[in-house]
Amino acid sequence: MSRKASERERERERRERERRERGGEERKRRERASRERGERERERRERAREREESGREERATREAESA
């Protein structure tokens, strides 16, 4: 293989490696964003459930007091 061809081959391999590494970074970033979105959604559902439970307790207390 000529020197020029081997230099081109090395350059191509370097670009390919950089592309794969960037792809990995991109995948990690997407996974992290997805995980954070899932956590926020879970927290929102948890707060809604707590509000609903406290609302039920308040209604039960008012009904017991008025009885």
C-alpha positions as CSV (number, residue, x, y, z in Angstrom):
1,M,0.0,0.0,0.0
2,S,1.4,3.4,-0.9
3,R,2.0,5.9,1.9
4,K,-0.7,8.2,0.5
5,A,-3.2,5.4,0.5
6,S,-2.3,4.4,4.1
7,E,-2.6,8.0,5.2
8,R,-6.1,8.2,3.7
9,E,-7.0,4.9,5.4
10,R,-5.8,6.2,8.8
11,E,-7.8,9.4,8.3
12,R,-10.9,7.5,7.3
13,E,-10.6,5.3,10.4
14,R,-10.1,8.4,12.6
15,R,-13.2,10.1,11.2
16,E,-15.2,6.8,11.7
17,R,-14.0,6.5,15.3
18,E,-14.9,10.2,16.0
19,R,-18.3,9.6,14.4
20,R,-18.9,6.6,16.6
21,E,-17.8,8.4,19.7
22,R,-20.1,11.4,18.9
23,G,-22.9,8.9,18.3
24,G,-22.3,7.4,21.7
25,E,-22.4,10.9,23.3
26,E,-25.6,11.6,21.5
27,R,-27.2,8.4,22.6
28,K,-26.2,9.0,26.2
29,R,-27.6,12.5,26.0
30,R,-30.9,11.2,24.6
31,E,-31.1,8.5,27.3
32,R,-30.5,11.0,30.0
33,A,-33.2,13.3,28.7
34,S,-35.6,10.4,28.4
35,R,-34.8,9.3,32.0
36,E,-35.3,12.8,33.3
37,R,-38.6,13.2,31.5
38,G,-39.7,9.9,33.1
39,E,-38.7,11.0,36.5
40,R,-40.6,14.3,36.1
41,E,-43.7,12.5,35.0
42,R,-43.5,10.1,37.9
43,E,-43.1,13.0,40.4
44,R,-46.1,14.8,38.8
45,R,-48.3,11.7,39.2
46,E,-47.1,11.2,42.8
47,R,-48.0,14.8,43.6
48,A,-51.4,14.5,41.9
49,R,-52.1,11.3,43.9
50,E,-51.0,13.0,47.2
51,R,-53.4,16.0,46.4
52,E,-56.2,13.6,45.7
53,E,-55.6,11.7,49.0
54,S,-55.4,14.8,51.1
55,G,-58.6,16.1,49.4
56,R,-60.4,12.8,50.3
57,E,-59.2,13.1,53.9
58,E,-60.4,16.7,54.1
59,R,-63.9,15.7,52.7
60,A,-64.1,12.8,55.2
61,T,-63.1,15.2,58.0
62,R,-65.8,17.7,57.0
63,E,-68.4,15.0,56.6
64,A,-67.6,13.6,60.1
65,E,-67.7,17.0,61.7
66,S,-71.1,17.9,60.1
67,A,-72.6,14.5,61.1
